[in-house]
Amino acid sequence: MGRLDEKVVIVTGASRGQGAAEARLFAAEGARVALTDIVDAPGEELAATLGEQGHYWHLDVTSEENWTDVTNAVAHRWGRVDGLVNNAGLAITAPLAAMTLEDYRRVVDVNQVGVFLGMRSVVPLMAARAHGSIVNISSIEGMIGIPFTIAYCASKFAVRGMTKVAAIELGILGIRVNSIHPGGVDTDMLRLAGGQADLGEWFAGATPLGRISTPDEVAAMAAFLVSDESSYCTGSEFVVDGGLTAGIGVQALTGRPQEGLQKRKAPTGASQAKAP
């Protein structure tokens, strides 16, 4: 018996990194997993390894039409939706003065608007059964400020607030909504967001446990929140950061800008997958 037996869970940004770890763990715990992403090939390959428990759909989380199509397809295939993990994310790092409006809006569209559309899309399906769990992946940057992340930080603070509003509104419908706040996670996005700087080393040096997390460690928290083990948890923030936001070492992040980030003139981005 798995903790997620018979549950149907949608995971965004599921082709790689943290989303892929969530999809694998959920399937291992008995769930049927709808893997979604804009990067199709690895998502399709991962879904194939899950057999009847996994299926891949292309989903641009910023598209209202895509969300309608995917949620309808999932409901048609498996009859319901029990869980949603809004995992897809975009990180573009640059000093405030160098951040373009176009890139700022790109980050907000994926990280904030995508979460809004995802939550709104699954409400009717969950409300019909008076049962459901939405997990929004925020970040420690939804709790503290870190240099060069003006757009990412704004979007993740927004996810934190949106989660609380949704929890208040949807609780009466039997739907729980919580947010997860990872610190540095060993994913491609962390490496791409760093540019010339080693963000993994940067975060590890500021973290009491002395390392960044694995995607599996964040996936374990997501599985708990999707499961019935967290049946009385809603509107809450679950921090998975190795103690970074406890205060020890945070100054290392805010007090010594990294050359590779500080000197960057043109921001660079990454696809929809989870960053710190």
Salt bridges, closest charged atoms under 4 A:
GLU6 OE1 - ARG32 NH2 3.44
GLU29 OE2 - ARG3 NE 3.49
ASP40 OD1 - HIS58 ND1 2.78
GLU64 OE2 - ARG120 NH2 2.40
ASP82 OD2 - ARG80 NE 2.80
ASP82 OD1 - ARG129 NH1 2.67
ASP103 OD1 - ARG106 NH1 2.86
ASP186 OD1 - ARG191 NH1 2.53
ASP188 OD1 - ARG191 NH2 2.93
GLU217 OE2 - ARG211 NH2 2.78
ASP228 OD1 - LYS7 NZ 3.15
ASP228 OD1 - HIS131 NE2 3.83
GLU229 OE1 - ARG3 NH1 3.26
GLU237 OE2 - ARG160 NE 2.59
GLU237 OE2 - LYS164 NZ 3.43
GLU259 OE1 - LYS263 NZ 3.70
